Amino acid sequence: MERTESKVKSPEKMAKVKRILLGGRGSYGVLGNIFIYMLLIGIGFVYLYPLLYILVNSMKDLEDLLNPMVKWIPTHIYFSNYEKAFKVLNYMPTLTQTLYVVLLSTIAQVISSSLIGYGFARYNFKGKNFFFILMIVTFLIPQQTLMIPRFLMFQKLGLLNSVLSFFVPATFGQGLNQALFILIFYQLFRMIPKSLEEAAKIDGANDFTVFARISLPLATPAFVISFVLSMVWYWNETYLSSLYFGNVIKTLPMQLQSFVDSYRLLFPSGAVVTDRLNESVRMAGTLLTIAPLLIIYFIVERWLRESIDSVGITGE
């Protein structure tokens, strides 16, 4: 009898061990979880490696930088690289100008995208399909083909050397990659049940009240996504900024492009050896340039996650 019971229990134990290791319905098991976490750690390292490399090398002095034995841990933390990069970038005034240009253009682009997307999603008008296709075509056309015509048009309108060269197109639905944001709002507004808007209209609400009180609160994820992507694109745009702004407005990425020339003006080659341009100073300048974007991203990423979790939308 004891042998029979042990034979019966052994298959059950094997099945239990197999279930723990390989998982079952709704569970990946120990081996599956290990594989998933290792994969996520590997992908995360690929994305974090450039930032870690920039951070470590920006804190090295000239001796550590030239020493092949010093890789990831400097012998001591050296902050003078940031002081030099701060001066070369003219950081605070340039950061203020950058935020002024980027935030103004981004806010205008997000607001106009929400209005245009809502119009396409909720209203039927003559030529709607034509204008919708035309809007998508503007996203497919390379920006390089539009630079010269826009430059000449902005010159006639007096929009050059001003933030208006970014603000005006964003206000009228022609900002950087704005067709993508219009499509995001268009898809989200289509997912909102029409019964909510119809109930509000029965209670006496007009179209603007329905848009402001019903649709906009449910479109929080689209606002956050559009705001983040639009801000990143406007922040990183250097070619159009140089073309439209000239030397009147300088953004941080534009200053970073001329970092070498500006550094040599502030620290001539005949100065102290430690003042000569090296990779650590460049890394410090790069990190100072992207630091505001990283801070804003981490703040908005939390807001985006919470908004997606708290808002449930079902289509009809």
Summary of the structure (lengths in Angstrom):
residues: 316
radius of gyration: 27.6
end to end distance: 63.1
largest distance: 100.0
contacts: 867
relative contact order: 0.12
helix: 76%
strand: 0%
